[in-house]
Amino acid sequence: THFLSLSLQVKMSRPVQARRLEGIDKNIWVEFVKLAATYSTVNLGQGFPDFSPPDFLKEAFVRALSRENHMLHQYTRAFGHPPLVKILAQFFGKLLGQDLDPMANVMVTVGAYQALFCCFQAFVDEGDEVIIIEPFFDCYEPMVKMAGGMPVFVPLRPKAPEDGKLMSSADWQLDPAELASKFSERTKAIVLNSPNNPLGKVFSRGELKLIADLCVKHDVLCISDEVYEWLVYDGKEHIRIASLQGMWDRTVIIGSAGKTFSATGWKVGWAVGPNRLLQHLRTVHQNSVYHCATVAQEAVAQGFRRELELYGKPDSYFIQLPKALQQKRDWLVQSLDAVGMKPIVPEGTYFLVADISEFKSDVPDVPDSDEPYDSRFAKWMVKNKGLAAIPLSAFYCAAHKNNYNHFIRFCFAKEEATLKAANDILQKWKREKTSP
């Protein structure tokens, strides 16, 4: 016991935390996922479908699991299961008009999230600047900082729609002069996310050309997060920035089987790009996770093989899924519009942002609060109404959070019953507001 009491006294006095973790310990998802689990009856917060992946994909997983090939239970190639990188090279080669080498131009990762992490670790040095377009998927900022880089933010600016029309995500645009002013000799990369989470904006060819021209002019890399590439609505087209002049050689494209096949828990993602960039991603990958689940990769490979055969045909999942999601989007748009939460109609993704200004009387403002209004509103809504959503300010840097603090993000990639339950909550809420 004497030794025990002695060891209790000798606490470590020097800091244990690495400096690069300072200020990035908070995470919106940890907090809101916990709140949703505790209070929500209807969760339109986190971005995952509550419906099943397609049967052909689940069957492929079961086949891979139960087939005689017991090697599918063991390690496969560290940078991607050969059948998967081969079909990805074929598929994306076709989309990009490039002849892709599966071993050099494709790397499989633990979800798109790890592909992003590999990019920042592989390319960003101390003091390098990385341009991030706001609102942005929230992990970009801490990942840049962990690599020693400096995030530089440029906002999409909303333009008022024509009278009587709902705002569209297309009404949120970059100011060309403002964007150009963010590029300097310190700029190493720009992160592009199209279709964009949280807004659902699909960048037009003109907008992409603006970004591409600046990348070429300043010799800057582009990290292109395209996980929602198949989820585009109203006949819009997803344009890949790597297909623009001068961009293939400086772009890493990031994709996700989770978003492509509605199986977010499988955590299979990939990076596609020139070998001169991917070789550095491989170095980070081999020294961090090393390897991704073999069986999941085998099943995703089979899913892509099916989709390559059905490409552009009505039976293709890549055509059916956006059709189904567009109906869900329209349903939620009507539902929110009817109760006075003004929706911004998204051109793509799982998400829809709505303006909550008309609901301010329900959740009084707290002057001088450090917490943005939309964050307090979202917490109040989940606790008092049982409806979970995510505050838009979570997708902005600290300096800009309060400029965009009257919006919340809903996920509409849900079963009809879930969306109907959300509508019931909103309708009841509206009746309570209007009744004397």
C-alpha positions in Angstrom: 0.0 0.0 0.0 3.0 2.3 0.7 4.0 2.0 -3.0 0.4 2.5 -4.2 0.1 5.8 -2.2 3.5 6.9 -3.5 2.5 6.3 -7.1 -0.8 8.2 -6.6 1.2 11.3 -5.5 3.6 11.3 -8.5 1.3 12.6 -11.2 2.7 13.6 -14.6 3.3 17.3 -14.5 4.1 17.8 -18.2 1.3 18.1 -20.7 0.3 14.8 -22.3 -1.6 16.2 -25.3 0.1 16.8 -28.6 0.0 20.5 -29.5 -1.7 19.8 -32.8 -4.8 18.6 -30.9 -5.3 21.9 -29.2 -8.6 23.5 -29.9 -10.0 20.6 -32.0 -11.3 18.4 -29.2 -14.9 19.3 -29.6 -17.0 17.5 -32.2 -20.5 18.4 -33.2 -21.4 14.8 -34.0 -20.4 13.4 -30.7 -22.6 16.0 -29.0 -25.7 15.8 -31.3 -25.7 12.0 -31.8 -25.8 11.7 -28.0 -28.7 14.2 -27.8 -30.6 12.5 -30.6 -30.1 9.1 -28.9 -31.4 10.5 -25.6 -34.3 12.6 -26.7 -35.4 12.2 -30.3 -38.3 10.3 -31.5 -37.5 11.4 -35.1 -33.8 11.7 -36.1 -33.3 13.9 -39.2 -29.8 14.9 -37.9 -26.9 12.6 -38.8 -26.5 11.8 -42.5 -27.3 8.1 -42.9 -30.3 6.4 -44.5 -32.6 4.5 -42.2 -33.6 2.3 -45.2 -31.8 -0.8 -46.4 -29.0 -1.0 -49.0 -30.1 -2.6 -52.2 -30.6 -6.4 -52.2 -27.9 -7.1 -54.8 -25.4 -5.5 -52.5 -26.4 -7.4 -49.4 -26.5 -10.6 -51.4 -23.0 -9.9 -52.6 -21.8 -9.4 -49.0 -23.4 -12.7 -47.9 -21.9 -14.5 -50.9 -18.5 -13.1 -50.1 -18.9 -14.2 -46.5 -20.1 -17.7 -47.0 -18.3 -18.7 -50.2 -15.6 -21.3 -50.3 -12.9 -18.6 -50.7 -11.8 -18.4 -47.1 -9.1 -15.9 -48.1 -11.8 -13.2 -48.1 -11.5 -13.4 -44.3 -7.8 -12.5 -44.4 -5.7 -9.5 -45.4 -5.9 -8.4 -49.0 -3.7 -5.9 -50.8 -3.1 -2.9 -48.4 -4.1 -0.2 -51.0 -7.3 -1.9 -52.1 -8.7 -5.4 -52.8 -7.6 -6.1 -56.4 -11.2 -6.8 -57.7 -12.4 -3.5 -56.3 -9.5 -1.3 -57.5 -9.9 -2.9 -61.0 -13.6 -2.1 -61.3 -13.2 1.4 -59.8 -10.4 2.1 -62.4 -12.7 0.9 -65.2 -15.7 2.8 -63.9 -14.0 6.1 -63.1 -11.8 5.8 -66.2 -15.1 5.8 -68.2 -16.5 8.8 -66.4 -13.3 10.8 -66.6 -12.2 9.7 -70.1 -8.9 8.6 -68.6 -7.1 5.3 -68.9 -6.7 4.5 -65.2 -4.2 2.0 -63.7 -6.0 0.2 -60.8 -2.7 -0.2 -58.9 -1.5 3.4 -59.3 -4.6 5.6 -59.7 -7.0 4.1 -57.1 -6.6 3.6 -53.4 -9.2 2.1 -51.1 -9.7 3.7 -47.7 -11.8 3.3 -44.5 -14.6 5.4 -45.8 -14.2 8.7 -47.5 -13.3 10.2 -44.1 -9.9 8.4 -44.1 -9.3 9.3 -47.7 -9.6 13.0 -46.6 -7.3 12.4 -43.6 -4.7 10.8 -45.9 -4.8 13.9 -48.2 -4.3 16.4 -45.5 -1.5 14.4 -43.9 0.2 13.7 -47.2 0.1 17.2 -48.7 -0.1 19.8 -46.0 3.1 21.1 -44.2 3.5 23.4 -41.3 2.2 26.8 -42.3 0.6 25.7 -45.6 -2.7 27.3 -46.3 -5.8 25.3 -47.4 -8.8 27.1 -48.8 -12.1 25.7 -47.5 -15.5 26.9 -49.0 -18.2 27.6 -46.3 -20.4 26.0 -45.3 -18.1 22.9 -45.2 -18.3 19.4 -43.9 -17.0 20.0 -40.5 -13.9 17.6 -40.4 -12.0 19.6 -43.0 -11.0 22.3 -40.5 -9.6 20.1 -37.7 -7.9 17.7 -40.2 -6.1 20.7 -41.8 -5.0 21.9 -38.4 -3.8 18.4 -37.3 -1.5 18.4 -40.3 -0.1 21.8 -39.2 -1.9 23.7 -41.9 -3.9 27.0 -41.8 -7.5 26.8 -43.0 -8.5 29.9 -45.1 -12.3 30.2 -45.4 -14.3 31.6 -48.3 -18.1 31.7 -47.9 -20.8 30.9 -50.5 -23.0 34.0 -50.3 -26.8 33.7 -50.6 -28.6 35.8 -53.2 -32.3 36.4 -52.6 -34.5 34.4 -55.0 -37.2 35.9 -57.2 -40.4 36.9 -55.3 -42.5 34.0 -54.3 -39.9 31.4 -55.1 -38.2 29.2 -52.6 -34.5 29.7 -52.3 -32.4 27.0 -54.1 -28.9 25.9 -53.1 -27.9 27.3 -56.5 -28.6 30.8 -55.0 -25.5 30.3 -52.8 -22.5 31.4 -54.8 -18.9 32.2 -54.6 -17.8 35.8 -55.1 -15.1 35.4 -57.8 -13.0 38.3 -56.6 -13.2 37.2 -53.0 -12.2 33.6 -54.0 -9.3 34.9 -56.0 -8.1 37.0 -53.1 -7.7 33.9 -50.9 -5.0 32.3 -53.2 -1.4 33.2 -52.5 2.0 31.6 -52.6 1.2 29.9 -49.3 -1.9 28.1 -50.7 -1.2 24.4 -51.0 -4.7 23.1 -51.7 -8.4 23.9 -52.0 -11.1 21.5 -50.7 -14.0 21.3 -53.1 -17.2 19.5 -52.0 -19.7 19.1 -54.8 -22.5 18.1 -54.3 -22.0 20.1 -51.1 -22.9 18.9 -47.6 -24.7 20.7 -45.8 -26.3 22.9 -48.5 -26.9 20.3 -51.3 -25.3 22.7 -53.8 -24.1 21.2 -57.0 -21.4 23.4 -58.4 -22.0 24.5 -62.1 -19.4 24.1 -64.8 -18.8 27.9 -64.7 -18.1 27.8 -60.9 -15.8 24.8 -61.3 -13.9 26.5 -64.1 -13.4 29.5 -61.8 -11.8 27.3 -59.2 -9.8 25.3 -61.7 -8.3 28.4 -63.4 -7.2 29.6 -60.0 -5.7 26.2 -59.1 -3.7 26.1 -62.4 -2.6 29.8 -62.1 -1.3 29.4 -58.5 -0.2 25.7 -58.9 -2.6 24.5 -56.1 -3.9 21.0 -55.4 -7.6 20.2 -55.4 -9.0 17.8 -52.9 -12.4 17.0 -54.4 -14.9 15.4 -52.1 -17.5 13.9 -54.4 -19.2 11.4 -52.1 -22.7 12.5 -53.2 -21.8 12.2 -56.9 -24.8 10.1 -57.8 -27.3 12.0 -55.6 -28.2 14.9 -57.9 -31.8 16.0 -58.7 -33.9 17.8 -61.2 -31.9 16.5 -64.1 -28.8 18.4 -62.9 -25.4 17.1 -63.8 -22.5 16.3 -61.5 -19.4 17.6 -63.2 -16.0 16.3 -62.0 -13.5 19.0 -61.7 -10.7 16.6 -62.6 -12.1 16.5 -66.1 -11.5 20.2 -66.6 -8.4 21.4 -68.4 -5.2 21.2 -66.3 -7.0 19.6 -63.3 -6.4 15.8 -63.6 -2.8 16.1 -62.6 -3.5 18.2 -59.5 -6.8 16.6 -58.2 -7.5 13.8 -55.8 -11.1 12.6 -56.2 -12.7 11.1 -53.0 -15.7 8.7 -53.2 -17.7 6.6 -50.8 -19.5 3.3 -51.1 -21.5 4.3 -48.0 -23.2 7.2 -49.9 -23.2 5.4 -53.3 -24.9 2.2 -52.1 -26.7 3.4 -48.9 -24.4 1.4 -46.6 -22.6 4.0 -44.5 -21.6 1.5 -41.8 -19.4 -0.5 -44.3 -16.8 2.2 -44.3 -15.5 1.7 -47.8 -14.2 4.8 -49.5 -11.6 5.5 -52.2 -9.2 8.1 -53.6 -8.7 8.4 -57.4 -6.0 10.5 -59.0 -2.6 10.6 -60.6 0.1 8.4 -59.2 2.3 11.4 -58.3 -0.3 12.4 -55.7 -1.6 8.9 -54.7 1.9 7.6 -53.9 2.0 10.0 -50.9 -1.5 9.0 -49.8 -0.3 5.4 -49.8 2.5 6.3 -47.5 0.1 7.8 -44.9 -2.3 4.9 -45.4 0.3 2.1 -44.9 1.5 3.8 -41.7 -2.0 4.4 -40.2 -4.8 2.0 -40.9 -2.8 -0.2 -43.4 -5.8 -2.1 -44.6 -9.6 -2.1 -45.0 -12.2 -4.9 -44.5 -11.7 -7.5 -47.3 -15.3 -8.8 -47.4 -16.8 -5.3 -47.6 -14.5 -4.5 -50.5 -15.4 -7.7 -52.3 -19.1 -6.9 -52.0 -18.6 -3.3 -53.2 -16.6 -4.6 -56.2 -19.6 -6.7 -57.2 -22.0 -3.8 -56.7 -19.9 -1.7 -59.1 -19.7 -4.5 -61.6 -23.5 -4.7 -61.7 -23.7 -0.9 -62.1 -21.2 -0.8 -64.9 -23.3 -3.2 -66.9 -26.5 -1.2 -66.2 -24.8 2.2 -66.6 -27.4 4.8 -67.8 -30.2 2.2 -67.9 -33.4 2.6 -65.8 -32.6 -0.4 -63.6 -29.3 1.1 -62.5 -29.3 1.8 -58.7 -27.5 5.1 -59.6 -30.6 6.2 -61.4 -33.2 4.7 -59.1 -31.7 6.0 -55.8 -31.7 9.8 -56.8 -35.2 9.4 -58.1 -36.4 8.0 -54.8 -34.5 10.6 -52.8 -35.8 13.5 -55.0 -39.4 12.5 -54.0 -38.3 12.4 -50.3 -36.7 15.9 -50.7 -39.9 17.3 -52.3 -42.0 15.9 -49.5 -39.8 17.5 -46.8 -39.7 20.8 -48.7 -43.5 20.9 -48.7 -43.7 19.9 -45.1 -41.3 22.5 -43.9 -42.7 25.2 -46.2 -46.2 24.6 -44.8 -45.2 25.3 -41.3 -43.1 28.4 -42.0 -39.6 26.9 -41.9 -38.2 28.2 -45.1 -36.4 25.4 -47.0 -33.5 26.0 -49.3 -34.2 23.4 -52.1 -31.0 21.3 -52.5 -29.8 20.3 -56.0 -28.2 17.2 -54.5 -27.1 15.1 -51.4 -29.1 13.8 -48.5 -29.6 17.2 -46.9 -31.8 20.2 -46.9 -31.1 23.5 -45.0 -34.1 25.5 -43.6 -34.4 29.0 -42.3 -35.8 29.0 -38.7 -36.2 32.8 -38.4 -40.0 32.5 -38.0 -39.6 30.2 -35.0 -37.5 32.6 -33.0 -40.4 33.3 -30.6 -40.3 29.7 -29.4 -36.7 29.8 -28.4 -35.7 33.2 -27.0 -32.3 34.6 -27.8 -29.7 34.7 -25.0 -27.8 37.9 -25.5 -24.0 37.6 -25.2 -24.2 33.8 -25.4 -21.1 32.1 -26.9 -23.3 29.5 -28.4 -24.8 30.3 -31.9 -28.6 30.7 -31.9 -29.2 27.8 -34.3 -27.2 25.4 -32.0 -29.4 26.4 -29.0 -32.5 26.1 -31.2 -31.5 22.6 -32.4 -30.9 21.4 -28.8 -34.2 22.9 -27.6 -36.0 21.3 -30.6 -34.7 17.8 -29.9 -35.4 18.0 -26.1 -38.9 19.6 -26.4 -40.2 18.4 -29.7 -38.3 15.1 -30.2 -37.1 16.2 -33.6 -33.3 16.1 -34.3 -31.5 18.3 -36.8 -28.0 19.8 -37.0 -27.3 23.6 -36.7 -25.8 25.1 -39.9 -23.3 27.1 -37.8 -21.5 23.8 -37.1 -20.4 24.0 -40.8 -18.7 27.4 -40.4 -15.4 28.5 -38.8 -15.6 30.2 -35.3 -15.4 33.7 -36.8 -18.3 33.2 -39.1 -20.7 31.0 -37.0 -22.9 33.9 -36.0 -23.3 35.2 -39.5 -25.2 32.0 -40.4 -27.0 31.2 -37.2 -30.6 31.0 -38.2 -30.6 27.8 -40.3 -30.7 24.1 -39.5 -29.9 21.0 -41.6 -32.3 18.1 -42.0 -31.4 14.7 -43.6 -34.2 13.4 -45.8 -32.6 10.1 -46.7 -35.1 8.4 -44.5 -38.0 5.9 -44.7 -41.4 7.4 -45.6 -42.6 6.6 -42.0 -39.7 8.7 -40.5 -40.5 11.7 -42.7 -44.2 11.4 -42.0 -43.5 11.4 -38.2 -41.3 14.5 -38.7 -44.2 16.2 -40.5 -46.6 15.3 -37.7 -44.3 16.9 -35.2 -44.0 20.1 -37.3 -47.8 20.3 -37.9 -48.6 19.9 -34.2 -45.9 22.6 -33.4 -47.5 24.9 -35.9 -51.0 24.4 -34.5 -49.6 25.2 -31.0 -48.0 28.4 -32.3 -51.2 29.7 -34.0 -53.8 28.7 -31.4 -54.7 31.5 -29.1 
